[in-house]
């Protein structure tokens, strides 16, 4: 791999782990806005999971077949991963990062 900053080929590949935590609302907020909150949650969950379900039924299985026939590894789209995350849970994401040993420039893959 070639560095985009200095053009060197002296790069090191590392795996970078990042942890994200999706926080919820507090007790007082739920008491004050409870009915509106629960109504909004039902509407949001319906559309969110309906969109993901339609994506899988109409598009994703074609994409999975094409990727499997080409021999590439299958990876879910980022927006599907973000849409299916739940509040109050901790998630760990792994990403490959190339670091230039000459100038210290980082490149995400």
C-alpha positions as CSV (number, residue, x, y, z in Angstrom):
1,X,0.0,0.0,0.0
2,X,1.2,3.5,-0.8
3,X,1.0,6.5,1.5
4,X,-1.2,9.3,0.1
5,X,0.7,11.9,2.0
6,X,4.4,11.2,1.3
7,X,4.2,8.4,-1.3
8,X,6.2,5.9,0.8
9,X,5.5,2.1,0.7
10,X,6.6,1.7,4.3
11,X,3.2,1.1,5.8
12,X,2.0,-0.9,8.8
13,X,-1.5,-2.5,9.0
14,X,-3.2,-2.4,12.4
15,X,-6.7,-3.3,13.5
16,X,-8.4,-0.4,15.3
17,X,-11.3,-1.2,17.7
18,X,-13.8,1.5,18.7
19,X,-16.5,1.1,21.3
20,X,-19.8,3.0,21.0
21,X,-22.6,3.2,23.5
22,X,-26.0,4.3,22.5
23,X,-27.6,6.1,25.6
24,X,-31.3,6.4,26.3
25,X,-33.4,9.1,28.0
26,X,-33.8,9.6,31.7
27,X,-36.7,8.8,34.0
28,X,-38.0,12.4,34.3
29,X,-38.1,12.8,30.5
30,X,-40.1,9.6,30.1
31,X,-42.6,10.7,32.8
32,X,-43.1,14.2,31.2
33,X,-43.2,13.0,27.5
34,X,-44.2,9.4,28.0
35,X,-47.3,9.1,25.7
36,X,-45.6,11.1,22.9
37,X,-42.4,9.1,23.4
38,X,-44.1,5.7,23.2
39,X,-46.2,6.7,20.2
40,X,-43.0,7.9,18.4
41,X,-41.2,4.7,19.3
42,X,-43.9,2.5,17.8
43,X,-43.9,4.6,14.6
44,X,-40.1,4.7,14.4
45,X,-39.7,1.0,14.9
46,X,-42.4,0.2,12.4
47,X,-40.7,2.3,9.6
48,X,-37.1,1.3,10.6
49,X,-37.7,-2.4,10.6
50,X,-40.0,-2.2,7.6
51,X,-37.3,-0.4,5.6
52,X,-34.7,-2.9,6.6
53,X,-37.0,-5.8,5.8
54,X,-37.9,-4.4,2.4
55,X,-34.2,-3.8,1.7
56,X,-33.4,-7.5,2.4
57,X,-36.4,-8.8,0.5
58,X,-35.9,-6.6,-2.6
59,X,-32.2,-5.9,-2.9
60,X,-30.0,-7.6,-0.5
61,X,-30.5,-11.2,-1.6
62,X,-29.6,-10.3,-5.2
63,X,-26.5,-8.5,-3.9
64,X,-25.6,-11.6,-1.7
65,X,-25.9,-13.9,-4.7
66,X,-23.8,-11.7,-7.0
67,X,-21.1,-11.3,-4.3
68,X,-21.1,-15.1,-3.6
69,X,-20.6,-15.8,-7.3
70,X,-17.8,-13.3,-7.6
71,X,-15.9,-14.9,-4.7
72,X,-15.7,-11.7,-2.6
73,X,-16.6,-11.7,1.2
74,X,-20.1,-10.5,2.1
75,X,-20.4,-7.4,4.2
76,X,-23.6,-5.7,5.3
77,X,-24.2,-2.1,4.4
78,X,-23.3,0.5,7.1
79,X,-26.8,2.0,7.2
80,X,-28.3,-1.4,8.0
81,X,-25.9,-1.9,10.8
82,X,-26.6,1.5,12.3
83,X,-30.4,1.1,11.9
84,X,-30.4,-2.2,13.8
85,X,-28.5,-0.9,16.9
86,X,-30.4,-0.7,20.1
87,X,-30.3,1.9,22.8
88,X,-28.5,1.0,26.0
89,X,-26.1,-1.5,24.5
90,X,-22.4,-1.3,23.9
91,X,-21.1,-2.1,20.4
92,X,-17.5,-2.8,19.3
93,X,-16.5,-2.0,15.7
94,X,-13.2,-3.2,14.2
95,X,-11.5,-1.4,11.3
96,X,-8.2,-1.9,9.4
97,X,-6.0,1.2,9.5
98,X,-2.7,1.6,7.6
99,X,-0.1,3.8,9.3
100,X,2.8,5.3,7.4
101,X,6.1,4.6,9.3
102,X,7.7,7.7,7.6
103,X,5.2,10.5,8.2
104,X,2.6,9.0,10.5
105,X,-0.3,9.4,8.1
106,X,-3.4,7.1,8.8
107,X,-5.5,5.6,6.0
108,X,-8.7,3.7,6.7
109,X,-9.6,0.7,4.5
